[in-house]
Amino acid sequence: GRFATELFTRQSRQLGILQQRLRDVVYERGDARILRYFEALALQIGVESPEGVFIDSRVTHQTIADTCGLARETVSRLLTNLKQRGQLFRTADGWVLNVKGSVRAEQC
């Protein structure tokens, strides 16, 4: 009954997440994947700040690469580009995502 329904719901949600990751890896540019990754972090642990959304996480370039299906060197290059465009930058304590420059904002 209820247990089976909850299990099915959880499995469906996980399948949706995996499908989105597969679409991201196949169809989405690397910079968009990185922005989407940070948008997900921002929704979970982000705090509004004057510069954008502060994400209190010291996630490494390698972790970003592994999560987004990119090489670490590619992540480093793309993060530099995102910083130059004012979309995302690192601080001593974490990251700041400029929501106006995010993937979701660009799709609106």
C-alpha positions as CSV (number, residue, x, y, z in Angstrom):
1,G,0.0,0.0,0.0
2,R,1.5,3.2,1.3
3,F,5.1,1.9,1.5
4,A,5.0,0.8,-2.2
5,T,3.6,4.2,-3.2
6,E,6.3,6.1,-1.4
7,L,9.0,3.8,-2.8
8,F,7.6,4.3,-6.3
9,T,7.5,8.1,-5.8
10,R,11.1,8.1,-4.6
11,Q,12.3,5.9,-7.5
12,S,10.4,8.1,-10.0
13,R,12.1,11.2,-8.5
14,Q,15.5,9.6,-8.7
15,L,14.9,8.5,-12.3
16,G,13.9,12.1,-13.2
17,I,17.1,13.4,-11.7
18,L,19.2,10.8,-13.7
19,Q,17.3,11.7,-16.9
20,Q,18.1,15.4,-16.4
21,R,21.7,14.7,-15.8
22,L,21.9,12.6,-18.9
23,R,20.2,15.4,-20.9
24,D,22.7,17.9,-19.4
25,V,25.7,15.8,-20.4
26,V,24.5,15.1,-23.9
27,Y,22.9,18.4,-24.9
28,E,24.0,21.2,-22.6
29,R,27.2,23.3,-22.9
30,G,29.7,23.0,-20.1
31,D,29.1,26.4,-18.7
32,A,25.3,25.8,-18.5
33,R,25.9,22.6,-16.7
34,I,28.1,24.3,-14.1
35,L,25.5,27.1,-13.6
36,R,22.7,24.5,-13.2
37,Y,24.9,22.7,-10.6
38,F,25.3,25.9,-8.7
39,E,21.6,26.7,-9.0
40,A,20.8,23.4,-7.4
41,L,23.2,24.2,-4.5
42,A,21.7,27.7,-4.2
43,L,18.2,26.2,-3.8
44,Q,19.5,23.9,-1.1
45,I,21.9,26.1,0.9
46,G,22.0,29.5,-0.8
47,V,21.6,32.7,1.1
48,E,20.6,36.0,-0.6
49,S,23.4,38.6,-0.6
50,P,23.8,42.0,-2.3
51,E,26.1,40.4,-4.9
52,G,23.7,37.4,-5.6
53,V,23.1,34.1,-3.8
54,F,26.0,33.1,-1.5
55,I,26.6,29.4,-1.4
56,D,28.5,28.3,1.7
57,S,30.4,25.4,0.1
58,R,34.1,24.9,-0.6
59,V,33.3,22.5,-3.4
60,T,36.4,21.8,-5.5
61,H,36.9,22.1,-9.2
62,Q,37.3,18.3,-9.3
63,T,34.0,17.8,-7.5
64,I,32.3,20.1,-10.0
65,A,33.9,18.2,-12.9
66,D,32.9,14.8,-11.6
67,T,29.3,16.0,-11.0
68,C,28.9,17.8,-14.3
69,G,30.7,15.2,-16.5
70,L,33.6,17.5,-17.4
71,A,37.3,17.5,-17.2
72,R,38.8,19.4,-14.2
73,E,40.8,21.6,-16.6
74,T,37.6,22.4,-18.5
75,V,35.9,23.4,-15.3
76,S,38.7,25.7,-14.3
77,R,38.5,27.4,-17.7
78,L,34.7,27.7,-17.7
79,L,34.7,29.1,-14.1
80,T,37.1,31.8,-15.3
81,N,34.7,32.6,-18.1
82,L,31.7,32.7,-15.8
83,K,33.6,35.0,-13.4
84,Q,34.5,37.3,-16.3
85,R,30.8,37.4,-17.3
86,G,29.8,38.2,-13.7
87,Q,27.7,35.0,-13.4
88,L,29.6,33.1,-10.7
89,F,32.6,33.8,-8.6
90,R,34.5,32.2,-5.7
91,T,35.0,33.9,-2.3
92,A,37.1,32.8,0.6
93,D,34.1,31.0,2.2
94,G,32.2,29.7,-0.8
95,W,30.7,30.9,-4.1
96,V,28.3,33.7,-5.2
97,L,25.9,33.0,-8.0
98,N,24.5,36.1,-9.8
99,V,20.9,35.0,-10.3
100,K,20.4,37.4,-13.2
101,G,23.0,35.6,-15.1
102,S,21.8,32.1,-14.3
103,V,20.6,29.4,-16.7
104,R,17.0,29.8,-15.5
105,A,17.1,33.5,-16.0
106,E,18.4,33.1,-19.5
107,Q,15.6,30.7,-20.4
108,C,12.9,33.1,-19.3
